[in-house]
Structures are given as structure tokens and as C-alpha cells.
Amino acid sequence: MIWQDLVFGAGQIVFAIALIPALRSATKPPRVTCFLTGGVLCAFALAFATLDLTWSAATSLGVGAMWLALAVQRR
């Protein structure tokens, strides 16, 4: 594991923690924001995986999934 993988992964964990209140709140961001952010983060995960940045790919995919969950929660 290279240091960049740790830095990107740690940053994604911070973003995931910051997103927890939005997942629990009754007020959600706009659906288009959720889908676009989730989609871009999933694309980042694919790019990280092709660079063998496994930790970064996994954490980016996790945060992307959280954003997509926000989109689904918005009714």
C-alpha cells in the first residue's frame, strides 16, 4: 500500500462520517446532486482500482453508495 492510497482513503472516511447526519436527517439534498456525486465517486472508485489503490477504491465506492442511498431516501 502506498501513502497516496492511505491519504485518499482517510479523506473518504472523513467524508463518510460527515455524510451520516444527512442520511439520518429528514431533510435531504436535491436528488440530482445525490445521483451526480454518487456516480462520480463510483467512477473515481473504478479509476482508483485500475491504479491498484485498493483502499481508495473501496472507500470511494462506500461514500458513493452513501450518496446514492441519499438519492433513494429522497421521496
mmJSON file of the N, C-alpha and C atoms, coordinates in Angstrom:
{"data_MODEL":{"atom_site":{
"group_PDB":["ATOM","ATOM","ATOM","ATOM","ATOM","ATOM","ATOM","ATOM","ATOM","ATOM","ATOM","ATOM","ATOM","ATOM","ATOM","ATOM","ATOM","ATOM","ATOM","ATOM","ATOM","ATOM","ATOM","ATOM","ATOM","ATOM","ATOM","ATOM","ATOM","ATOM","ATOM","ATOM","ATOM","ATOM","ATOM","ATOM","ATOM","ATOM","ATOM","ATOM","ATOM","ATOM","ATOM","ATOM","ATOM","ATOM","ATOM","ATOM","ATOM","ATOM","ATOM","ATOM","ATOM","ATOM","ATOM","ATOM","ATOM","ATOM","ATOM","ATOM","ATOM","ATOM","ATOM","ATOM","ATOM","ATOM","ATOM","ATOM","ATOM","ATOM","ATOM","ATOM","ATOM","ATOM","ATOM","ATOM","ATOM","ATOM","ATOM","ATOM","ATOM","ATOM","ATOM","ATOM","ATOM","ATOM","ATOM","ATOM","ATOM","ATOM","ATOM","ATOM","ATOM","ATOM","ATOM","ATOM","ATOM","ATOM","ATOM","ATOM","ATOM","ATOM","ATOM","ATOM","ATOM","ATOM","ATOM","ATOM","ATOM","ATOM","ATOM","ATOM","ATOM","ATOM","ATOM","ATOM","ATOM","ATOM","ATOM","ATOM","ATOM","ATOM","ATOM","ATOM","ATOM","ATOM","ATOM","ATOM","ATOM","ATOM","ATOM","ATOM","ATOM","ATOM","ATOM","ATOM","ATOM","ATOM","ATOM","ATOM","ATOM","ATOM","ATOM","ATOM","ATOM","ATOM","ATOM","ATOM","ATOM","ATOM","ATOM","ATOM","ATOM","ATOM","ATOM","ATOM","ATOM","ATOM","ATOM","ATOM","ATOM","ATOM","ATOM","ATOM","ATOM","ATOM","ATOM","ATOM","ATOM","ATOM","ATOM","ATOM","ATOM","ATOM","ATOM","ATOM","ATOM","ATOM","ATOM","ATOM","ATOM","ATOM","ATOM","ATOM","ATOM","ATOM","ATOM","ATOM","ATOM","ATOM","ATOM","ATOM","ATOM","ATOM","ATOM","ATOM","ATOM","ATOM","ATOM","ATOM","ATOM","ATOM","ATOM","ATOM","ATOM","ATOM","ATOM","ATOM","ATOM","ATOM","ATOM","ATOM","ATOM","ATOM","ATOM","ATOM","ATOM","ATOM","ATOM","ATOM","ATOM","ATOM","ATOM","ATOM","ATOM"],
"id":[1,2,3,4,5,6,7,8,9,10,11,12,13,14,15,16,17,18,19,20,21,22,23,24,25,26,27,28,29,30,31,32,33,34,35,36,37,38,39,40,41,42,43,44,45,46,47,48,49,50,51,52,53,54,55,56,57,58,59,60,61,62,63,64,65,66,67,68,69,70,71,72,73,74,75,76,77,78,79,80,81,82,83,84,85,86,87,88,89,90,91,92,93,94,95,96,97,98,99,100,101,102,103,104,105,106,107,108,109,110,111,112,113,114,115,116,117,118,119,120,121,122,123,124,125,126,127,128,129,130,131,132,133,134,135,136,137,138,139,140,141,142,143,144,145,146,147,148,149,150,151,152,153,154,155,156,157,158,159,160,161,162,163,164,165,166,167,168,169,170,171,172,173,174,175,176,177,178,179,180,181,182,183,184,185,186,187,188,189,190,191,192,193,194,195,196,197,198,199,200,201,202,203,204,205,206,207,208,209,210,211,212,213,214,215,216,217,218,219,220,221,222,223,224,225],
"type_symbol":["N","C","C","N","C","C","N","C","C","N","C","C","N","C","C","N","C","C","N","C","C","N","C","C","N","C","C","N","C","C","N","C","C","N","C","C","N","C","C","N","C","C","N","C","C","N","C","C","N","C","C","N","C","C","N","C","C","N","C","C","N","C","C","N","C","C","N","C","C","N","C","C","N","C","C","N","C","C","N","C","C","N","C","C","N","C","C","N","C","C","N","C","C","N","C","C","N","C","C","N","C","C","N","C","C","N","C","C","N","C","C","N","C","C","N","C","C","N","C","C","N","C","C","N","C","C","N","C","C","N","C","C","N","C","C","N","C","C","N","C","C","N","C","C","N","C","C","N","C","C","N","C","C","N","C","C","N","C","C","N","C","C","N","C","C","N","C","C","N","C","C","N","C","C","N","C","C","N","C","C","N","C","C","N","C","C","N","C","C","N","C","C","N","C","C","N","C","C","N","C","C","N","C","C","N","C","C","N","C","C","N","C","C","N","C","C","N","C","C","N","C","C","N","C","C"],
"label_atom_id":["N","CA","C","N","CA","C","N","CA","C","N","CA","C","N","CA","C","N","CA","C","N","CA","C","N","CA","C","N","CA","C","N","CA","C","N","CA","C","N","CA","C","N","CA","C","N","CA","C","N","CA","C","N","CA","C","N","CA","C","N","CA","C","N","CA","C","N","CA","C","N","CA","C","N","CA","C","N","CA","C","N","CA","C","N","CA","C","N","CA","C","N","CA","C","N","CA","C","N","CA","C","N","CA","C","N","CA","C","N","CA","C","N","CA","C","N","CA","C","N","CA","C","N","CA","C","N","CA","C","N","CA","C","N","CA","C","N","CA","C","N","CA","C","N","CA","C","N","CA","C","N","CA","C","N","CA","C","N","CA","C","N","CA","C","N","CA","C","N","CA","C","N","CA","C","N","CA","C","N","CA","C","N","CA","C","N","CA","C","N","CA","C","N","CA","C","N","CA","C","N","CA","C","N","CA","C","N","CA","C","N","CA","C","N","CA","C","N","CA","C","N","CA","C","N","CA","C","N","CA","C","N","CA","C","N","CA","C","N","CA","C","N","CA","C","N","CA","C","N","CA","C","N","CA","C","N","CA","C","N","CA","C"],
"label_alt_id":[null,null,null,null,null,null,null,null,null,null,null,null,null,null,null,null,null,null,null,null,null,null,null,null,null,null,null,null,null,null,null,null,null,null,null,null,null,null,null,null,null,null,null,null,null,null,null,null,null,null,null,null,null,null,null,null,null,null,null,null,null,null,null,null,null,null,null,null,null,null,null,null,null,null,null,null,null,null,null,null,null,null,null,null,null,null,null,null,null,null,null,null,null,null,null,null,null,null,null,null,null,null,null,null,null,null,null,null,null,null,null,null,null,null,null,null,null,null,null,null,null,null,null,null,null,null,null,null,null,null,null,null,null,null,null,null,null,null,null,null,null,null,null,null,null,null,null,null,null,null,null,null,null,null,null,null,null,null,null,null,null,null,null,null,null,null,null,null,null,null,null,null,null,null,null,null,null,null,null,null,null,null,null,null,null,null,null,null,null,null,null,null,null,null,null,null,null,null,null,null,null,null,null,null,null,null,null,null,null,null,null,null,null,null,null,null,null,null,null,null,null,null,null,null,null],
"label_comp_id":["MET","MET","MET","ILE","ILE","ILE","TRP","TRP","TRP","GLN","GLN","GLN","ASP","ASP","ASP","LEU","LEU","LEU","VAL","VAL","VAL","PHE","PHE","PHE","GLY","GLY","GLY","ALA","ALA","ALA","GLY","GLY","GLY","GLN","GLN","GLN","ILE","ILE","ILE","VAL","VAL","VAL","PHE","PHE","PHE","ALA","ALA","ALA","ILE","ILE","ILE","ALA","ALA","ALA","LEU","LEU","LEU","ILE","ILE","ILE","PRO","PRO","PRO","ALA","ALA","ALA","LEU","LEU","LEU","ARG","ARG","ARG","SER","SER","SER","ALA","ALA","ALA","THR","THR","THR","LYS","LYS","LYS","PRO","PRO","PRO","PRO","PRO","PRO","ARG","ARG","ARG","VAL","VAL","VAL","THR","THR","THR","CYS","CYS","CYS","PHE","PHE","PHE","LEU","LEU","LEU","THR","THR","THR","GLY","GLY","GLY","GLY","GLY","GLY","VAL","VAL","VAL","LEU","LEU","LEU","CYS","CYS","CYS","ALA","ALA","ALA","PHE","PHE","PHE","ALA","ALA","ALA","LEU","LEU","LEU","ALA","ALA","ALA","PHE","PHE","PHE","ALA","ALA","ALA","THR","THR","THR","LEU","LEU","LEU","ASP","ASP","ASP","LEU","LEU","LEU","THR","THR","THR","TRP","TRP","TRP","SER","SER","SER","ALA","ALA","ALA","ALA","ALA","ALA","THR","THR","THR","SER","SER","SER","LEU","LEU","LEU","GLY","GLY","GLY","VAL","VAL","VAL","GLY","GLY","GLY","ALA","ALA","ALA","MET","MET","MET","TRP","TRP","TRP","LEU","LEU","LEU","ALA","ALA","ALA","LEU","LEU","LEU","ALA","ALA","ALA","VAL","VAL","VAL","GLN","GLN","GLN","ARG","ARG","ARG","ARG","ARG","ARG"],
"label_asym_id":["A","A","A","A","A","A","A","A","A","A","A","A","A","A","A","A","A","A","A","A","A","A","A","A","A","A","A","A","A","A","A","A","A","A","A","A","A","A","A","A","A","A","A","A","A","A","A","A","A","A","A","A","A","A","A","A","A","A","A","A","A","A","A","A","A","A","A","A","A","A","A","A","A","A","A","A","A","A","A","A","A","A","A","A","A","A","A","A","A","A","A","A","A","A","A","A","A","A","A","A","A","A","A","A","A","A","A","A","A","A","A","A","A","A","A","A","A","A","A","A","A","A","A","A","A","A","A","A","A","A","A","A","A","A","A","A","A","A","A","A","A","A","A","A","A","A","A","A","A","A","A","A","A","A","A","A","A","A","A","A","A","A","A","A","A","A","A","A","A","A","A","A","A","A","A","A","A","A","A","A","A","A","A","A","A","A","A","A","A","A","A","A","A","A","A","A","A","A","A","A","A","A","A","A","A","A","A","A","A","A","A","A","A","A","A","A","A","A","A","A","A","A","A","A","A"],
"label_entity_id":["1","1","1","1","1","1","1","1","1","1","1","1","1","1","1","1","1","1","1","1","1","1","1","1","1","1","1","1","1","1","1","1","1","1","1","1","1","1","1","1","1","1","1","1","1","1","1","1","1","1","1","1","1","1","1","1","1","1","1","1","1","1","1","1","1","1","1","1","1","1","1","1","1","1","1","1","1","1","1","1","1","1","1","1","1","1","1","1","1","1","1","1","1","1","1","1","1","1","1","1","1","1","1","1","1","1","1","1","1","1","1","1","1","1","1","1","1","1","1","1","1","1","1","1","1","1","1","1","1","1","1","1","1","1","1","1","1","1","1","1","1","1","1","1","1","1","1","1","1","1","1","1","1","1","1","1","1","1","1","1","1","1","1","1","1","1","1","1","1","1","1","1","1","1","1","1","1","1","1","1","1","1","1","1","1","1","1","1","1","1","1","1","1","1","1","1","1","1","1","1","1","1","1","1","1","1","1","1","1","1","1","1","1","1","1","1","1","1","1","1","1","1","1","1","1"],
"label_seq_id":[1,1,1,2,2,2,3,3,3,4,4,4,5,5,5,6,6,6,7,7,7,8,8,8,9,9,9,10,10,10,11,11,11,12,12,12,13,13,13,14,14,14,15,15,15,16,16,16,17,17,17,18,18,18,19,19,19,20,20,20,21,21,21,22,22,22,23,23,23,24,24,24,25,25,25,26,26,26,27,27,27,28,28,28,29,29,29,30,30,30,31,31,31,32,32,32,33,33,33,34,34,34,35,35,35,36,36,36,37,37,37,38,38,38,39,39,39,40,40,40,41,41,41,42,42,42,43,43,43,44,44,44,45,45,45,46,46,46,47,47,47,48,48,48,49,49,49,50,50,50,51,51,51,52,52,52,53,53,53,54,54,54,55,55,55,56,56,56,57,57,57,58,58,58,59,59,59,60,60,60,61,61,61,62,62,62,63,63,63,64,64,64,65,65,65,66,66,66,67,67,67,68,68,68,69,69,69,70,70,70,71,71,71,72,72,72,73,73,73,74,74,74,75,75,75],
"pdbx_PDB_ins_code":[null,null,null,null,null,null,null,null,null,null,null,null,null,null,null,null,null,null,null,null,null,null,null,null,null,null,null,null,null,null,null,null,null,null,null,null,null,null,null,null,null,null,null,null,null,null,null,null,null,null,null,null,null,null,null,null,null,null,null,null,null,null,null,null,null,null,null,null,null,null,null,null,null,null,null,null,null,null,null,null,null,null,null,null,null,null,null,null,null,null,null,null,null,null,null,null,null,null,null,null,null,null,null,null,null,null,null,null,null,null,null,null,null,null,null,null,null,null,null,null,null,null,null,null,null,null,null,null,null,null,null,null,null,null,null,null,null,null,null,null,null,null,null,null,null,null,null,null,null,null,null,null,null,null,null,null,null,null,null,null,null,null,null,null,null,null,null,null,null,null,null,null,null,null,null,null,null,null,null,null,null,null,null,null,null,null,null,null,null,null,null,null,null,null,null,null,null,null,null,null,null,null,null,null,null,null,null,null,null,null,null,null,null,null,null,null,null,null,null,null,null,null,null,null,null],
"Cartn_x":[0.856,0.0,0.901,0.609,1.401,0.715,1.465,0.952,-0.243,-0.279,-1.408,-2.709,-2.634,-3.812,-4.357,-3.472,-3.888,-4.501,-3.911,-4.424,-5.81,-5.968,-7.286,-8.326,-7.946,-8.873,-9.282,-8.323,-8.628,-9.562,-9.321,-10.203,-11.619,-11.759,-13.089,-13.807,-13.061,-13.674,-14.192,-13.43,-13.892,-15.175,-15.209,-16.422,-17.603,-17.355,-18.429,-18.989,-18.118,-18.564,-19.377,-18.921,-19.627,-20.999,-21.17,-22.424,-23.475,-23.074,-24.009,-25.185,-24.979,-26.14,-27.158,-26.697,-27.618,-28.428,-27.803,-28.523,-29.6,-29.354,-30.293,-31.347,-31.086,-31.976,-33.206,-34.274,-35.478,-35.287,-34.414,-34.131,-32.98,-33.191,-32.18,-31.734,-30.504,-30.062,-30.886,-30.835,-31.56,-31.131,-32.078,-31.828,-30.721,-30.72,-29.706,-28.305,-28.179,-26.889,-26.439,-27.361,-27.034,-26.588,-27.346,-27.004,-25.675,-25.467,-24.22,-23.008,-23.113,-21.993,-21.718,-22.77,-22.606,-22.007,-22.465,-21.943,-20.481,-20.117,-18.717,-17.811,-18.268,-17.458,-17.292,-18.316,-18.189,-17.22,-17.232,-16.261,-14.843,-14.693,-13.389,-12.941,-13.866,-13.533,-12.973,-13.59,-13.099,-11.697,-11.487,-10.161,-9.118,-9.472,-8.542,-8.211,-9.211,-8.986,-8.014,-8.114,-7.206,-5.775,-5.622,-4.283,-3.775,-4.501,-4.171,-4.19,-5.047,-5.262,-6.515,-6.361,-7.491,-8.255,-7.557,-8.201,-8.989,-8.39,-9.063,-10.299,-10.186,-11.324,-12.472,-12.157,-13.195,-13.884,-13.106,-13.711,-14.486,-13.993,-14.706,-16.028,-16.002,-17.233,-18.225,-17.73,-18.6,-19.271,-18.504,-19.084,-20.03,-19.666,-20.574,-21.899,-21.835,-23.054,-23.883,-23.216,-23.951,-24.696,-24.057,-24.727,-25.904,-25.739,-26.828,-27.974,-27.63,-28.671,-29.454,-28.764,-29.461,-30.462,-30.056,-30.966,-32.207,-32.03,-33.158,-34.054,-33.441,-34.218,-35.103,-34.671,-35.449,-36.713,-37.846,-39.123,-39.864],
"Cartn_y":[-1.175,0.0,1.238,2.152,3.38,4.483,5.515,6.551,7.281,7.429,8.111,7.343,6.018,5.193,5.473,5.594,5.896,7.287,8.26,9.632,9.723,9.17,9.205,8.442,7.302,6.5,7.202,7.818,8.545,9.724,10.409,11.514,11.041,9.904,9.357,8.972,8.466,8.113,9.37,10.451,11.722,12.17,12.066,12.433,11.545,10.271,9.351,9.735,10.057,10.464,11.754,12.692,13.958,13.765,12.688,12.44,11.733,11.162,10.431,11.296,12.556,13.365,13.557,13.684,13.839,12.564,11.418,10.155,9.989,10.529,10.384,11.486,12.584,13.743,13.544,14.23,14.204,15.082,16.068,16.959,16.373,16.235,15.63,16.634,16.49,17.326,17.004,17.879,17.592,16.249,15.555,14.226,14.259,15.267,15.331,15.459,16.21,16.334,14.984,14.257,12.937,11.968,11.907,10.98,11.349,12.636,13.043,12.786,13.154,12.938,11.449,10.659,9.218,8.584,9.008,8.469,8.802,10.053,10.463,9.713,9.551,8.81,7.343,6.755,5.375,5.304,6.325,6.385,6.545,7.381,7.509,6.162,5.401,4.09,3.18,3.219,2.415,2.858,4.169,4.685,4.294,4.416,4.012,2.524,1.711,0.263,-0.051,0.665,0.405,0.829,1.703,2.123,1.297,0.223,-0.644,0.102,1.105,1.815,1.216,0.023,-0.773,-0.093,0.437,1.097,2.321,3.096,4.275,3.872,2.818,2.351,1.913,1.163,0.664,1.798,2.742,3.838,4.78,5.012,5.859,5.212,3.921,3.199,3.276,3.178,3.272,4.634,5.702,7.041,7.28,6.763,6.867,6.176,5.02,4.288,5.074,5.772,6.598,7.725,8.342,9.408,8.856,7.684,7.078,6.684,6.275,5.976,7.244,8.381,9.65,9.943,9.647,9.875,9.005,7.769,6.855,7.276,7.797,8.237,9.448,10.266,11.456,11.036,11.409,10.994,12.139],
"Cartn_z":[0.0,0.0,0.0,-0.915,-0.974,-0.181,0.146,1.034,0.431,-0.89,-1.52,-1.284,-1.292,-1.036,0.364,1.326,2.702,2.818,2.143,2.214,1.58,0.378,-0.277,0.533,1.054,1.854,3.132,3.803,5.042,4.758,3.658,3.28,3.015,2.362,2.086,3.38,4.348,5.637,6.332,6.259,6.836,6.137,4.796,4.06,4.459,4.659,5.059,6.424,7.358,8.691,8.598,7.77,7.606,6.952,6.209,5.493,6.356,7.466,8.334,8.78,9.218,9.611,8.482,7.253,6.124,5.9,6.102,5.944,7.011,8.19,9.3,9.33,8.646,8.68,7.791,8.136,7.299,6.058,6.144,5.022,4.207,2.908,2.026,0.972,0.476,-0.644,-1.895,-2.89,-4.137,-4.746,-5.352,-5.91,-6.969,-7.828,-8.88,-8.281,-7.193,-6.503,-5.972,-5.383,-4.82,-5.908,-7.016,-8.092,-8.754,-9.014,-9.665,-8.772,-7.506,-6.585,-6.406,-6.22,-6.07,-7.315,-8.469,-9.726,-9.95,-9.676,-9.849,-8.866,-7.638,-6.659,-7.056,-7.636,-8.124,-9.299,-10.154,-11.252,-10.701,-9.67,-9.011,-8.468,-7.886,-7.338,-8.432,-9.601,-10.724,-11.131,-11.193,-11.554,-10.507,-9.235,-8.178,-8.288,-8.581,-8.688,-9.825,-10.946,-12.069,-11.75,-10.746,-10.313,-9.139,-8.802,-7.668,-6.333,-6.231,-4.969,-4.335,-3.807,-3.329,-2.203,-1.219,-0.087,-0.567,-1.456,-2.006,-2.794,-3.569,-4.358,-3.455,-2.417,-1.515,-0.771,-0.252,0.498,-0.413,-1.62,-2.569,-2.977,-3.186,-3.512,-2.352,-1.136,0.037,0.151,-0.032,0.052,-1.128,-2.297,-3.444,-3.167,-2.537,-2.174,-1.167,-0.255,0.713,0.012,-0.977,-1.733,-2.532,-3.101,-3.847,-2.902,-1.691,-0.686,-0.34,-0.283,-0.046,-1.16,-2.397,-3.525,-3.421,-2.989,-2.845,-1.681,-0.618,0.546,0.227,-0.721,-1.067,-1.796,-1.274,-1.87,-2.477],
"occupancy":[1.0,1.0,1.0,1.0,1.0,1.0,1.0,1.0,1.0,1.0,1.0,1.0,1.0,1.0,1.0,1.0,1.0,1.0,1.0,1.0,1.0,1.0,1.0,1.0,1.0,1.0,1.0,1.0,1.0,1.0,1.0,1.0,1.0,1.0,1.0,1.0,1.0,1.0,1.0,1.0,1.0,1.0,1.0,1.0,1.0,1.0,1.0,1.0,1.0,1.0,1.0,1.0,1.0,1.0,1.0,1.0,1.0,1.0,1.0,1.0,1.0,1.0,1.0,1.0,1.0,1.0,1.0,1.0,1.0,1.0,1.0,1.0,1.0,1.0,1.0,1.0,1.0,1.0,1.0,1.0,1.0,1.0,1.0,1.0,1.0,1.0,1.0,1.0,1.0,1.0,1.0,1.0,1.0,1.0,1.0,1.0,1.0,1.0,1.0,1.0,1.0,1.0,1.0,1.0,1.0,1.0,1.0,1.0,1.0,1.0,1.0,1.0,1.0,1.0,1.0,1.0,1.0,1.0,1.0,1.0,1.0,1.0,1.0,1.0,1.0,1.0,1.0,1.0,1.0,1.0,1.0,1.0,1.0,1.0,1.0,1.0,1.0,1.0,1.0,1.0,1.0,1.0,1.0,1.0,1.0,1.0,1.0,1.0,1.0,1.0,1.0,1.0,1.0,1.0,1.0,1.0,1.0,1.0,1.0,1.0,1.0,1.0,1.0,1.0,1.0,1.0,1.0,1.0,1.0,1.0,1.0,1.0,1.0,1.0,1.0,1.0,1.0,1.0,1.0,1.0,1.0,1.0,1.0,1.0,1.0,1.0,1.0,1.0,1.0,1.0,1.0,1.0,1.0,1.0,1.0,1.0,1.0,1.0,1.0,1.0,1.0,1.0,1.0,1.0,1.0,1.0,1.0,1.0,1.0,1.0,1.0,1.0,1.0,1.0,1.0,1.0,1.0,1.0,1.0,1.0,1.0,1.0,1.0,1.0,1.0],
"B_iso_or_equiv":[0.0,0.0,0.0,0.0,0.0,0.0,0.0,0.0,0.0,0.0,0.0,0.0,0.0,0.0,0.0,0.0,0.0,0.0,0.0,0.0,0.0,0.0,0.0,0.0,0.0,0.0,0.0,0.0,0.0,0.0,0.0,0.0,0.0,0.0,0.0,0.0,0.0,0.0,0.0,0.0,0.0,0.0,0.0,0.0,0.0,0.0,0.0,0.0,0.0,0.0,0.0,0.0,0.0,0.0,0.0,0.0,0.0,0.0,0.0,0.0,0.0,0.0,0.0,0.0,0.0,0.0,0.0,0.0,0.0,0.0,0.0,0.0,0.0,0.0,0.0,0.0,0.0,0.0,0.0,0.0,0.0,0.0,0.0,0.0,0.0,0.0,0.0,0.0,0.0,0.0,0.0,0.0,0.0,0.0,0.0,0.0,0.0,0.0,0.0,0.0,0.0,0.0,0.0,0.0,0.0,0.0,0.0,0.0,0.0,0.0,0.0,0.0,0.0,0.0,0.0,0.0,0.0,0.0,0.0,0.0,0.0,0.0,0.0,0.0,0.0,0.0,0.0,0.0,0.0,0.0,0.0,0.0,0.0,0.0,0.0,0.0,0.0,0.0,0.0,0.0,0.0,0.0,0.0,0.0,0.0,0.0,0.0,0.0,0.0,0.0,0.0,0.0,0.0,0.0,0.0,0.0,0.0,0.0,0.0,0.0,0.0,0.0,0.0,0.0,0.0,0.0,0.0,0.0,0.0,0.0,0.0,0.0,0.0,0.0,0.0,0.0,0.0,0.0,0.0,0.0,0.0,0.0,0.0,0.0,0.0,0.0,0.0,0.0,0.0,0.0,0.0,0.0,0.0,0.0,0.0,0.0,0.0,0.0,0.0,0.0,0.0,0.0,0.0,0.0,0.0,0.0,0.0,0.0,0.0,0.0,0.0,0.0,0.0,0.0,0.0,0.0,0.0,0.0,0.0,0.0,0.0,0.0,0.0,0.0,0.0],
"pdbx_formal_charge":[null,null,null,null,null,null,null,null,null,null,null,null,null,null,null,null,null,null,null,null,null,null,null,null,null,null,null,null,null,null,null,null,null,null,null,null,null,null,null,null,null,null,null,null,null,null,null,null,null,null,null,null,null,null,null,null,null,null,null,null,null,null,null,null,null,null,null,null,null,null,null,null,null,null,null,null,null,null,null,null,null,null,null,null,null,null,null,null,null,null,null,null,null,null,null,null,null,null,null,null,null,null,null,null,null,null,null,null,null,null,null,null,null,null,null,null,null,null,null,null,null,null,null,null,null,null,null,null,null,null,null,null,null,null,null,null,null,null,null,null,null,null,null,null,null,null,null,null,null,null,null,null,null,null,null,null,null,null,null,null,null,null,null,null,null,null,null,null,null,null,null,null,null,null,null,null,null,null,null,null,null,null,null,null,null,null,null,null,null,null,null,null,null,null,null,null,null,null,null,null,null,null,null,null,null,null,null,null,null,null,null,null,null,null,null,null,null,null,null,null,null,null,null,null,null],
"auth_seq_id":[1,1,1,2,2,2,3,3,3,4,4,4,5,5,5,6,6,6,7,7,7,8,8,8,9,9,9,10,10,10,11,11,11,12,12,12,13,13,13,14,14,14,15,15,15,16,16,16,17,17,17,18,18,18,19,19,19,20,20,20,21,21,21,22,22,22,23,23,23,24,24,24,25,25,25,26,26,26,27,27,27,28,28,28,29,29,29,30,30,30,31,31,31,32,32,32,33,33,33,34,34,34,35,35,35,36,36,36,37,37,37,38,38,38,39,39,39,40,40,40,41,41,41,42,42,42,43,43,43,44,44,44,45,45,45,46,46,46,47,47,47,48,48,48,49,49,49,50,50,50,51,51,51,52,52,52,53,53,53,54,54,54,55,55,55,56,56,56,57,57,57,58,58,58,59,59,59,60,60,60,61,61,61,62,62,62,63,63,63,64,64,64,65,65,65,66,66,66,67,67,67,68,68,68,69,69,69,70,70,70,71,71,71,72,72,72,73,73,73,74,74,74,75,75,75],
"auth_comp_id":["MET","MET","MET","ILE","ILE","ILE","TRP","TRP","TRP","GLN","GLN","GLN","ASP","ASP","ASP","LEU","LEU","LEU","VAL","VAL","VAL","PHE","PHE","PHE","GLY","GLY","GLY","ALA","ALA","ALA","GLY","GLY","GLY","GLN","GLN","GLN","ILE","ILE","ILE","VAL","VAL","VAL","PHE","PHE","PHE","ALA","ALA","ALA","ILE","ILE","ILE","ALA","ALA","ALA","LEU","LEU","LEU","ILE","ILE","ILE","PRO","PRO","PRO","ALA","ALA","ALA","LEU","LEU","LEU","ARG","ARG","ARG","SER","SER","SER","ALA","ALA","ALA","THR","THR","THR","LYS","LYS","LYS","PRO","PRO","PRO","PRO","PRO","PRO","ARG","ARG","ARG","VAL","VAL","VAL","THR","THR","THR","CYS","CYS","CYS","PHE","PHE","PHE","LEU","LEU","LEU","THR","THR","THR","GLY","GLY","GLY","GLY","GLY","GLY","VAL","VAL","VAL","LEU","LEU","LEU","CYS","CYS","CYS","ALA","ALA","ALA","PHE","PHE","PHE","ALA","ALA","ALA","LEU","LEU","LEU","ALA","ALA","ALA","PHE","PHE","PHE","ALA","ALA","ALA","THR","THR","THR","LEU","LEU","LEU","ASP","ASP","ASP","LEU","LEU","LEU","THR","THR","THR","TRP","TRP","TRP","SER","SER","SER","ALA","ALA","ALA","ALA","ALA","ALA","THR","THR","THR","SER","SER","SER","LEU","LEU","LEU","GLY","GLY","GLY","VAL","VAL","VAL","GLY","GLY","GLY","ALA","ALA","ALA","MET","MET","MET","TRP","TRP","TRP","LEU","LEU","LEU","ALA","ALA","ALA","LEU","LEU","LEU","ALA","ALA","ALA","VAL","VAL","VAL","GLN","GLN","GLN","ARG","ARG","ARG","ARG","ARG","ARG"],
"auth_asym_id":["A","A","A","A","A","A","A","A","A","A","A","A","A","A","A","A","A","A","A","A","A","A","A","A","A","A","A","A","A","A","A","A","A","A","A","A","A","A","A","A","A","A","A","A","A","A","A","A","A","A","A","A","A","A","A","A","A","A","A","A","A","A","A","A","A","A","A","A","A","A","A","A","A","A","A","A","A","A","A","A","A","A","A","A","A","A","A","A","A","A","A","A","A","A","A","A","A","A","A","A","A","A","A","A","A","A","A","A","A","A","A","A","A","A","A","A","A","A","A","A","A","A","A","A","A","A","A","A","A","A","A","A","A","A","A","A","A","A","A","A","A","A","A","A","A","A","A","A","A","A","A","A","A","A","A","A","A","A","A","A","A","A","A","A","A","A","A","A","A","A","A","A","A","A","A","A","A","A","A","A","A","A","A","A","A","A","A","A","A","A","A","A","A","A","A","A","A","A","A","A","A","A","A","A","A","A","A","A","A","A","A","A","A","A","A","A","A","A","A","A","A","A","A","A","A"],
"auth_atom_id":["N","CA","C","N","CA","C","N","CA","C","N","CA","C","N","CA","C","N","CA","C","N","CA","C","N","CA","C","N","CA","C","N","CA","C","N","CA","C","N","CA","C","N","CA","C","N","CA","C","N","CA","C","N","CA","C","N","CA","C","N","CA","C","N","CA","C","N","CA","C","N","CA","C","N","CA","C","N","CA","C","N","CA","C","N","CA","C","N","CA","C","N","CA","C","N","CA","C","N","CA","C","N","CA","C","N","CA","C","N","CA","C","N","CA","C","N","CA","C","N","CA","C","N","CA","C","N","CA","C","N","CA","C","N","CA","C","N","CA","C","N","CA","C","N","CA","C","N","CA","C","N","CA","C","N","CA","C","N","CA","C","N","CA","C","N","CA","C","N","CA","C","N","CA","C","N","CA","C","N","CA","C","N","CA","C","N","CA","C","N","CA","C","N","CA","C","N","CA","C","N","CA","C","N","CA","C","N","CA","C","N","CA","C","N","CA","C","N","CA","C","N","CA","C","N","CA","C","N","CA","C","N","CA","C","N","CA","C","N","CA","C","N","CA","C","N","CA","C","N","CA","C","N","CA","C","N","CA","C","N","CA","C"],
"pdbx_PDB_model_num":[1,1,1,1,1,1,1,1,1,1,1,1,1,1,1,1,1,1,1,1,1,1,1,1,1,1,1,1,1,1,1,1,1,1,1,1,1,1,1,1,1,1,1,1,1,1,1,1,1,1,1,1,1,1,1,1,1,1,1,1,1,1,1,1,1,1,1,1,1,1,1,1,1,1,1,1,1,1,1,1,1,1,1,1,1,1,1,1,1,1,1,1,1,1,1,1,1,1,1,1,1,1,1,1,1,1,1,1,1,1,1,1,1,1,1,1,1,1,1,1,1,1,1,1,1,1,1,1,1,1,1,1,1,1,1,1,1,1,1,1,1,1,1,1,1,1,1,1,1,1,1,1,1,1,1,1,1,1,1,1,1,1,1,1,1,1,1,1,1,1,1,1,1,1,1,1,1,1,1,1,1,1,1,1,1,1,1,1,1,1,1,1,1,1,1,1,1,1,1,1,1,1,1,1,1,1,1,1,1,1,1,1,1,1,1,1,1,1,1,1,1,1,1,1,1]
}}}
